[in-house]
Amino acid sequence: MLTNAMFSIADMNAAMAEVLPFLLRLAGDPQVPERAALLERLVLVAEFSEPIEVGNEAMVSWFGSDSDHPEREQCRAVFAEYASVVAMLPEGLIDAAGQAKLRQAAGLV
């Protein structure tokens, strides 16, 4: 899957912000096979997009600072831009925590 190529062990590929709109539109299409698996990957993108606190040395050491990874902020902007798509995603395809993470990333909560 495309998203497999977009992640490493500790971060996401810088191209993720470019493919994220496409993935979000796919997730919004009820005809897409493996939609639940795609949504789970989008939850991972939302988690990897969260800002890293500068004072958290362990997290900065492992994931790098936000200034070193502008793709995090870029992905947050894409989630916000596609908030209407995220808002329309049906419940039940992923767990409530995943649904909440996507809604949070899109600025809906």
C-alpha positions, 0 to 999 in steps of 0.5 A, spaced: 500 500 500 502 507 498 502 509 505 507 503 507 512 507 503 510 513 506 513 511 513 519 509 516 520 506 523 520 513 527 517 518 522 513 519 516 516 521 509 516 528 507 511 526 501 505 524 505 502 531 505 502 531 498 498 524 498 494 525 504 488 529 500 488 523 495 488 518 501 482 522 505 478 522 498 479 515 498 477 514 505 471 518 504 468 513 498 464 508 500 466 504 494 473 503 496 475 496 498 479 495 504 477 502 507 477 500 514 485 499 513 486 505 509 482 509 515 487 506 520 493 508 516 490 515 516 489 515 524 497 513 524 498 519 519 494 524 524 498 521 530 505 522 526 502 529 525 502 531 532 507 536 534 513 534 538 514 538 544 521 541 544 522 540 552 520 533 551 528 530 550 526 523 549 521 525 543 525 530 540 531 525 540 526 519 537 522 523 532 526 529 531 523 536 532 518 540 528 523 544 525 526 538 522 520 535 520 515 540 516 511 535 513 507 534 520 505 541 520 503 540 512 499 534 514 495 538 520 494 543 514 491 538 510 487 535 515 484 541 517 483 543 509 479 536 508 475 537 515 468 536 511 471 529 508 473 527 515 466 529 518 463 525 513 467 518 515 462 513 517 463 511 524 464 503 525 469 502 520 475 504 526 474 504 533 472 510 537 479 512 539 481 512 531 475 516 529 476 521 535 484 522 533 482 523 525 476 528 528 482 532 532 487 532 527 481 535 522 480 540 528 473 538 529 473 537 536 
